[in-house]
Amino acid sequence: MAVQISLKKKRMLGGLSKHLRRCITSSCKPGRQGPFSVHPHVSQAVAEGRPVVALESTIITHGMPYPHNLSTAKEVEAIVRAQGAVPATVGVLNGKVHVGLSEEELGFLSQSKTALKVSRRDLPYVISQGLSGGTTVSGTMIAAHNAGIPVFVTGGVGGVHRDGENTLDISADLTELGRTPIAVVSAGVKSILDIGRTLEFLETQGVCVATYGHSKNFPAFFSPQSGYTSPYHVSNPEEAAELIGATLALGLGSGLLLAVPIPEEHAAAGKEIEDAVQRAVAEANSKGITGREVTPFILQRVNELTQGKSLQANIALIHNNAKVGSQIACALSQCSRRKDGVLSRKGKRETSLGTNAIVIGGVNVDFLAKGKTKQLLFGQTNPGSVCQSFGGVGRNIADCLSRLGQEALFISAVGADSHGDAVLNYCKHMNTSGVAQVKDQRTATYCAVLTESGELSLGLGDMDIHQHIKEQNVSRYEEQLSAASLMCVDGNLPVSTINYVCSVGNKHSVPVWFEPTDADKACKPFLSDSWKALTYTSPNLAELCTMNRTLGLPTPTVLPESLEELLSCAASLSRPLLEHLQCVVVTLGPRGVLLCGEHEAGSVNLQPRRHRRKGRMCALHYPALAVSADDTVNVSGAGDSLAGGMMVGILRGWDTHACVHMGLLAARLSLASPHPIAPMLTLDVVHPLKAHPQPWPQPTCLWMEA
């Protein structure tokens, strides 16, 4: 049962303080991003939907001697680029997981004498101690998944070690494949392992295994044949991409192993190398070498015994894997929307819900320029960083809905220019059939210049095209609008368009959600009686004050500082709107969210209904999920993620607590991402029961006076 606090009438206070204003949109905030740091070239490619290939780094730190390790790493990256993909080598440097390494960082790892071998179990310690190391298959899979990269290329994966039935020495690579949705392209299982038991273990983990080529023969690293067969095979990059898409679309949470045989011209030495492997294994046993030291010892000893032939074969198969894996990544990025789902930027095809939503709102191309000095000097060039992402409140919400598996038609307008093309390319995972490209108009852009501390120094916006999202253009979709389960409009739209959507909602009993966008635009539906057709709105306090002022109601000019008084003030401002709206969702930034509406069974009923009951009004306060200042990367999409998450919960028929919890989880994910809507957002990632298994705190209930 919610904790109840009596709500007393509060004196309206004077003067809106500056910090009430909605945070200025910032598409990327360079700097710390928790334990992960994604190279700008990689994050930009992911954002634009271009193919990206993740690469591991233990081959650099432990797999080959210097300088072969460095030259091989550079050659592999060059091969990936030549195939049209972006390489993203993963490594740990000074306690931070880097996705995408510079030449200097590659050089450092290649010559480091203290670099550790970093698997899943090692990540917390290495990060906490500020250490460096090469990521194994499992470590790289975790980083790639976090960055939204669905394809990862390596030499060979770990497996069940020989005599593993007695020692239980089983590589973490196998369990990672069972719980991380990444496609791993490798030359099969390293020949020093027990391949039969490895395949059995992968089956137990539910990992789909397929050989790349026309045969089911499962390769054994240096040899194209291991004596075992894969359950399946794919013949070309397109078939492999389809298999990856199908694997991820099922939402099982497990990965996929694609085994690529070593090129025939290098397979001839396989028998000689295998004999050397058997000898090296015997030597390792006699010397008592165990655990993670076994593989480096055997690889080095085999290279010595074969006089370098194994090293050359190793390099050849890695080159081949990089080529094949890049071709698969390119095919995956080109996959178009299917009837049974859409392909997201992570390569995850989400099955759409039957109920449909329609979002009508703006699109922005955002540029963030952040200085590297405490003070910016105008009239001259200042050192800094510039990054780009795609925003706009309507676009953000439609993006969030799509990534959470909700069918959503997005209606908007962009220019017939390069920015418009880039937006549509990035939004391929969304239904953008309602986005018009307007000739002789510029796609909306916004540029923010920030100081080193993140304070806005200067902002410029070109938003004129939003006025072209006109009533006559939106009315073309009236049949879809009248049959929708939910319509969402943002404050970027012309007043006449908002009024039209409200009239359709009122006529056909379709719930309408109004996202105000900013304090100046929050007034638009309230300039007439159109606001009475709204079902939901999600303002911050500044926007809520604008709504009340537009209705001729008193508003505070000084914001209370204590949480209790702040909640009381927000509830008082929401109360007049509840005469017609079903729910007012007041976003309070780091202080959480206040849900205002009719009390029902200890909560506020979010499920739309045609006729309001005359029950008692209340407000439920849900605290925000903690995100440190260092881990906060981008504040521009948190509110939109909250709204989008709640909308999906409502359309799925979830109870109020689950809807809000999913919204809060989506908002937290957005804050930690350089993009307004995190590319890694999926239903599993923000499902309240899966992503937050510990009990949620009960919301605080405030009763409203009639």
PyMOL commands that set and color helices and strands:
alter all, ss='L'
color gray80, all
select helices_A, chain A and resi 18-20+40-48+58-63+68-82+103-111+120-128+137-147+164-167+172-177+195-204+237-249+264-267+270-286+291-305+309-333+393-403+418-429+464-468+471-482+495-508+524-527+529-533+541-550+563-579+589-591+638-651+656-671+683-686+688-691
alter helices_A, ss='H'
color red, helices_A
select strands_A, chain A and resi 3-5+36-38+52-55+86-93+96-99+116-118+133-135+151-153+183-186+208-212+232-234+256-259+342-343+349-350+356-360+364-371+384-391+407-415+431-438+445-450+456-462+486-490+512-515+536-537+583-587+593-600+603-604+617-622+700-703
alter strands_A, ss='S'
color yellow, strands_A
deselect
rebuild
show_as cartoon
